[in-house]
Amino acid sequence: MRHNKKFNHLGRTSSHRKAMLANLASSLIESKRITTTVAKAKALRTYVEPLITKAKDDTTHSRRVVFSHLQNKHAVSELFRDVAAKIADRPGGYTRILRTGTRFGDNTEMCIIELVDYNETMLTSGEEAAKPKRRRSRRSGAKKAVTTVAENDKLVKSKAKKETAGVEKLKSEEEDQSVEETKEKAEAKADTKKTTDQKIDSSAVDQDAEGKDVAEEDENLAQEQPSDKKNEATGDAAEDKEQK
């Protein structure tokens, strides 16, 4: 009977299990996220997190200890160069398991295991959730309800005032426009009267000038006629003398 034996052998021998966990840990460090079964993910979490903690102390001894487990120099260099700097301020809990349902075929529970500090969406959502929330009590809620009612009344009154002010402004603008139109009409009438008076004055002046010209011509004709008669008389007298 296996009472009180919590270690999961994963159906493999010791050497097989160690090699499998080392490969899973190397893949997780290099890819930052892998998909596997829930049982393997739980075993991998207890296997890889002590190695990540060891990577915080970047010494030759720490690198040799981690390499003895992983047997992968690329994963070791990635762990000590990038991952250790990313998780330096985190005191444990470097991985996260996200269940994705069951696998088709044998109905095994599947999941995604990832490094916590490389999931930006989860980090931003966690920061928003970590913001302090304001506590609300019933009394404060009642006060707020009363204040909201008063504020609504104020808003309604202010809107009514604005509407009346707008109507008054429109009326005043319309009155101003009507006054301006009447002024413009009066000015137009005055201009037309001025133009007609000017035309009448000019026509009278022209008639006077024409009358003066006619009178002068008549005077000239009147002066020319007596002189012609005298010339004719003198001519006749001269002819009579010659005949005698």
Buried (B, 14 or more C-beta within 10 A) or exposed (E): EEEEEEEEEBEEEEEEBBEBBBBBBBBBBBEBBBEBBBBBBBBBBEBBBEBBBBBBEEEEEBBEBBBEBBBBEEBBEBBBEEBBEBBEEBEEEBBBBBEEEEEEEEEEEBBBBBBBBBBEEBEEEEEEEEEEEEEEEEEEEEEEEEEEEEEEEEEEEEEEEEEEEEEEEEEEEEEEEEEEEEEEEEEEEEEEEEEEEEEEEEEEEEEEEEEEEEEEEEEEEEEEEEEEEEEEEEEEEEEEEEEE
